[in-house]
């Protein structure tokens, strides 16, 4: 007898509660097919960065602000080395994934400033994305930053992107937010769910060539205990046992 694992995730009907997060694996079509065949309920594609959208607007004759030009001039290595090099490639990926997949495909946008680049979410919806994940990334927080101002920025980001789409919107946060439940209440009318937490790559300097190297690794097994004790679902799961532990913890919280 087969179990019915179907569920509802922010308005998306899923055949199972297992969602493949945004990662290098989801960039490859064969990997997506394999994960779907293995029972995944939805797949989140790798992120398209704010800087990529700004560069795309320039190529199409659009104007940009001084702030946006500053972003391009100081583009990070993580952005330059992203899995998806430009908007055109990303749109092709979204279209191909949506056509060949029978499960929801979620496109991911990565950025931290309010502006016209957020309107691009509408292009992703038209291309075939079943939902949008907005990965909010702020500059390094310091002692002089007002937490309320950071929350206000997030709320404005959500208002802007919501005007461009009608599909579900999920907000992915980093660990600097200390009052997630309070922020969630402020966002209840704009987003269908929060993804906790985003993780940055491991950054190192190679001593042989003195070059910056960005690598992504699996979530360390030892992180599951403090994650569960804090009542948080881990941002990435590398073993089946962790998935079961997270699932049972979720039942305990309800």
C-alpha positions in Angstrom: 0.0 0.0 0.0 1.4 3.4 -1.0 1.3 6.3 1.3 -0.2 9.6 0.3 2.5 12.2 0.9 0.8 15.0 -1.0 0.7 18.4 0.7 0.2 22.1 0.1 3.2 24.4 0.2 2.2 28.1 0.0 -0.5 27.4 -2.5 1.6 24.9 -4.5 0.2 21.3 -4.6 3.1 18.9 -4.0 3.1 15.2 -4.3 5.6 15.0 -1.4 6.9 17.5 1.1 10.5 17.0 -0.1 11.7 20.2 -1.9 15.1 20.3 -3.5 16.7 23.6 -2.5 18.5 26.0 -4.7 21.9 24.4 -5.4 24.4 23.4 -8.1 22.5 20.0 -8.6 19.3 21.7 -9.7 21.1 23.5 -12.5 21.4 20.3 -14.5 18.4 18.9 -16.4 19.4 15.2 -15.9 19.7 15.9 -12.2 16.3 17.4 -12.0 14.8 14.5 -13.8 16.5 12.1 -11.4 15.4 14.0 -8.3 11.8 14.1 -9.6 11.9 10.3 -10.3 13.2 9.8 -6.8 10.2 11.5 -5.2 10.9 15.2 -5.0 7.8 17.3 -4.6 9.3 20.5 -6.1 12.7 21.9 -7.2 14.2 25.3 -6.6 16.6 26.4 -9.4 20.0 28.1 -8.7 19.8 31.9 -8.0 19.9 34.6 -10.6 21.7 37.6 -9.0 20.6 41.2 -8.9 23.7 42.3 -10.8 22.8 39.9 -13.7 19.4 41.6 -14.1 21.0 45.1 -14.0 23.5 44.0 -16.7 20.6 42.6 -18.8 18.7 45.9 -18.7 21.8 47.7 -19.9 22.2 45.3 -22.8 18.6 46.0 -23.8 19.0 49.7 -23.8 17.7 50.4 -20.3 19.0 53.1 -18.0 20.3 52.3 -14.5 20.8 54.4 -11.4 24.1 55.4 -9.8 23.5 52.8 -7.1 23.0 50.1 -9.6 26.2 51.1 -11.5 28.0 50.9 -8.2 26.7 47.3 -7.7 28.1 46.3 -11.1 31.4 48.0 -10.5 31.8 46.0 -7.2 30.3 42.7 -8.4 31.5 40.0 -6.0 33.4 36.9 -7.1 30.5 34.8 -6.0 28.3 36.6 -8.5 30.9 36.4 -11.3 31.4 32.7 -10.8 27.6 32.0 -10.5 26.3 28.8 -12.1 24.1 30.9 -14.4 26.2 33.6 -16.2 23.4 35.8 -17.5 19.7 36.4 -17.8 19.3 34.7 -21.1 20.7 31.4 -19.9 18.5 31.6 -16.8 15.3 32.2 -18.7 16.2 29.2 -21.0 16.8 27.1 -17.8 13.4 28.1 -16.3 11.6 27.4 -19.6 13.2 24.0 -20.1 12.6 22.9 -16.5 9.0 23.9 -16.5 8.3 22.2 -19.8 10.0 18.9 -18.9 9.0 18.7 -15.2 5.7 17.5 -13.8 6.4 19.0 -10.4 6.5 22.7 -9.5 9.6 24.6 -10.5 10.6 27.5 -8.3 12.9 30.3 -9.7 15.3 32.0 -7.4 16.3 35.7 -7.3 19.2 36.8 -5.1 19.7 40.5 -4.0 19.2 43.0 -1.3 18.1 46.3 -2.6 14.8 47.7 -3.7 14.6 48.7 -7.4 13.4 47.9 -10.9 15.4 44.7 -11.0 12.7 43.1 -8.9 10.2 43.5 -11.8 12.1 40.7 -13.5 10.2 38.3 -11.3 7.3 38.8 -13.7 9.5 37.6 -16.6 10.3 34.4 -14.7 6.6 33.8 -14.1 5.8 34.3 -17.8 8.6 31.9 -18.7 7.1 29.2 -16.6 8.2 29.5 -13.0 5.5 28.1 -10.7 6.7 30.3 -7.8 9.5 32.7 -6.9 12.0 32.5 -4.1 13.6 35.8 -3.2 16.9 35.2 -1.4 17.5 38.5 0.5 21.1 39.3 1.1 22.2 42.4 2.9 25.7 43.8 3.3 27.6 42.8 6.5 25.5 44.0 9.5 27.4 46.1 12.1 26.7 47.6 15.5 25.3 50.8 14.1 22.6 49.1 12.0 19.0 49.5 13.2 17.2 46.1 13.1 13.9 47.8 12.4 15.4 49.5 9.3 16.6 46.1 8.0 13.1 44.7 8.5 11.6 47.7 6.7 13.9 47.1 3.8 12.7 43.5 3.5 9.1 44.5 3.7 9.6 47.0 0.8 11.4 44.4 -1.3 8.4 42.1 -0.9 5.9 44.9 -1.8 7.8 45.7 -4.9 8.2 42.1 -6.2 4.6 41.2 -5.3 3.4 43.9 -7.8 5.1 42.0 -10.6 3.8 38.4 -9.9 0.7 36.5 -9.1 2.4 33.1 -8.3 3.5 32.2 -4.7 6.4 34.1 -3.3 8.8 32.6 -0.7 11.4 34.7 1.2 14.8 33.1 2.0 16.6 34.7 4.9 20.1 34.6 6.3 20.8 34.0 10.0 21.3 37.7 11.0 17.5 38.0 11.6 16.9 37.6 15.4 13.1 38.1 15.4 11.9 35.9 12.6 8.4 35.4 14.0 7.9 39.2 14.2 9.1 39.7 10.7 6.9 36.9 9.5 3.8 38.7 10.9 4.8 41.8 8.9 5.1 39.8 5.7 2.0 37.7 6.1 0.1 39.5 3.4 3.0 39.4 0.9 4.7 36.1 1.1 3.5 32.5 1.2 6.4 31.2 3.3 9.8 31.8 4.7 12.9 29.6 3.9 15.3 29.3 6.9 18.2 29.8 6.4 20.3 30.8 3.4 24.0 29.7 3.6 27.0 31.5 2.2 29.8 29.5 0.4 33.1 28.7 2.1 35.6 31.3 1.1 39.3 30.6 1.1 42.5 32.0 -0.4 44.8 29.5 -2.2 48.3 29.9 -1.0 49.9 28.6 -4.2 48.2 31.2 -6.5 46.8 33.6 -3.9 43.4 33.5 -5.5 40.0 33.6 -3.8 38.1 30.3 -3.9 34.4 29.9 -3.3 33.2 26.4 -2.6 29.8 24.9 -1.5 29.7 21.9 0.8 27.0 19.8 2.4 25.5 20.7 5.7 27.8 19.3 8.4 26.1 16.3 10.3 26.9 17.9 13.7 24.7 21.0 13.0 21.5 19.1 13.2 21.3 19.0 17.0 21.5 22.8 17.7 19.2 23.4 14.7 16.5 21.1 16.1 16.9 22.5 19.6 16.4 26.0 18.3 13.2 24.9 16.6 14.6 25.7 13.1 14.5 23.6 10.0 18.0 23.3 8.5 18.8 25.2 5.4 20.2 22.1 3.8 19.9 18.4 4.4 22.6 15.9 3.4 21.3 12.7 4.9 18.0 10.9 5.1 18.1 10.7 8.9 18.2 14.5 9.0 15.1 14.7 6.9 13.2 12.4 9.2 14.4 14.2 12.3 13.4 17.6 10.8 10.0 16.1 9.8 9.3 14.8 13.3 10.4 18.1 14.9 8.0 19.8 12.6 5.2 17.6 13.9 6.2 18.3 17.5 5.9 22.1 16.9 2.4 21.9 15.5 
